[in-house]
Amino acid sequence: MLFKKGKIVPDLAEVKLYEDYFELDMGQERMPVYTAGPKDSKAYPGLIVIHEIFGFNDHIADLARRFARTGMRVFAPDLFSAADRLRLDRNDLDSMRKLWSGIADAHIIEALQKLLVHIRAEKNVVSDQIGVIGYCMGGAIAFMFAGETKELAFVCDYYGRIQYPQLSEDKPKHPIDYASGINCPVLGLFSKTDELIPLEQVNALESRLKELGKTTEFKVYDAPHAFFNDTREHYDKDAAEDAWTRTLAFIDKAIRT
């Protein structure tokens, strides 16, 4: 299917896309943002894609293009651009976890809020149909971002942490603690066998959102963590295909209401 100002038209696999890149002024630094969308001047819904703990890479760019082909203008920031100066191996999980643990959640949320302001000013984006989706680390960030930002139309959390192993000055609250601030529909897609996110935490998050009267849709797959990433060993084709269909239907419903 293809989104167009909140309406669905037949899927156009051959839809022509533009790809671009810009740097958002963050004050003391600049944040790189990859963007893709239909190659015309019409206004479409917007989507912010937040990367996994490995940072922006070819997989995230591919996801951005996949969403763009459904009729959205997609923006994928590199939240770890400053890490390049540290010469970190982005494929080294321990190094990237250490990097993330030292970045204040408030700093990341502020950066995404500035990006949202930029997107809302774009004439070819429907300003009240902008949502966010995140994967792994990005799922937790997307949820926290939504908990601090009233203007989002939806949030999709793919197996993002619900509780940190421990709190710190940079991580003063668990992601679940942002639930009360959510002002949009929430899609949560998780794994039944995820060592990082026990099932009881998933159930607790869903229950908390429902207690608060939030609009939610949760799905737990019999698949490993990171089942959606088709470039890594934990990819699960059946779960990923179902999650993709479910995500598009969720976004369509969210931007219609």
Secondary structure, DSSP 8 states (H G I E B T S, - for coil): -EEETTEEE---TT--EEEEEEEEE-SSSEEEEEEEEESSS--EEEEEEE--TT-S-HHHHHHHHHHHTTT-EEEEE-TTGGGGGGT--TT-HHHHHHHHHTS-HHHHHHHHHHHHHHHHT-TTEEEEEEEEEEETHHHHHHHHHHHT-TT-S-EEEES--SS-SS--SS--S-GGGGGGG--S-EEEEEETT-SSS-HHHHHHHHHHHHHTT--EEEEEESS-TTTT-TTSTT--HHHHHHHHHHHHHHHHHHHH-
